[in-house]
Amino acid sequence: MKTAVVILNWNTERYLRDFLPDLVASCPAGAGIIVADNGSDDGSLEMLAREFPGIRTIPLDANYGFTGGYNRALAQVDAEYLLLLNSDIQVAPGWLEPLVEYMDSHPECGVCGPKLHALVRSVDGGYERLDRFEYAGAAGGRIDRLGYPFCRGRVMQRVERDEGQYDAPSDLLWVSGACLLTRASLWRELGGLDERFFAHMEEIDYCWRAQLRGWSVAVVPESVVWHLGGGTLVPKSPWKLELNHRNNLLLMENNLPATIGRARARIRICTRLLLDLGSSMVYLLSGRPEDFRAVARAHRGYRRLRREVPACQSGHADIKGYLKDFIILQSLLRGGGIFRYLKRYEDSH
């Protein structure tokens, strides 16, 4: 098998039933579909055995999160390319071939992904495909000098319509783990995903580490998929907020020293800790004590986990998609013009 399309499922039986038929119909020769199950108790495996008997399943004995689940599942998969796919992704014919062809023709590329468009539930109970980008990945991800991730086509809560403005293949810092194609050789080289992340930002860490090893990361705009989002974790849950704050710090700890040097990285991380503290006070004063406590837990988790990180050599790597500016400040100053500013910045770099 050349390409293994692997869905990591945890209690998303409905999405498997809704979206697997299109996926099965779209997979070309040389590609196989695998569903790894993270200890679901919603009848997912029973439904798959009954309605999709031709799809291979890898049952796991517990919920190991996005990171641990994929690490355990992909250790049991033999393919040249590994495609990580969320269960709440809808595809159309011809979505996979451009990704595989790009990897075949660009041996320096270790990771690539499609453009992500938004998928919403329609009034009749089905789904509607939109022409605007989806929050989780849009047209590929970047990161600013304080470690805040953003996307081409999505900055903070602003999301653009796809009008072809990002239709040239581009090297970036990261692509969304909702739909990510990687070489199996690189997966083994990096040791898979960092399991300390559990979920959220682990794909940014994986892509950044790949770049530090000399690989490129690309968005292939000829491929488009539609992402519903929020299928496993409620978007505004305190746990998601905790994971995002904690993992953003782990992301910086893992990769900034080799990108900008150890001393400058430590200053940036300390600055982020102070900014997080400010955010937590806003949550508290706004009557959101659970979010305040989530940030406190995130910082405790970061301090506990960072001691396990091996020493990383200092350096000044040329990382694609690293914005030497402050994305939140620029977004506040420029409003809807932030996308024009970023496009000019990207074209000039």
Secondary structure, DSSP 8 states (H G I E B T S, - for coil): --EEEEEEESS-HHHHHHHHHHHHHH--TTEEEEEEEES--SSHHHHHHHH-TTSEEEEESS--HHHHHHHHHHTT---SEEEEE-TTEE--TTSSHHHHHHHHH-TTEEEEEEEEEEEEE-TTSSEEEEEEE-TTTTT-EEEETTS-EEETTEETTEE-B-SSTT-S-EE-SB--TTEEEEEHHHHHHHTSS-GGG-SSSHHHHHHHHHHHTT-EEEEEEEEEEEE---SSS-TT-HHHHHHHHHHHHHHHHHHHHHHH-HHHHHHHHHHHHHHHHHHHHHHHHTT-HHHHHHHHHHHHHHHHHHTTS----------TTEESS-HHHHHHHHGGGHHHHHHHHHHH-
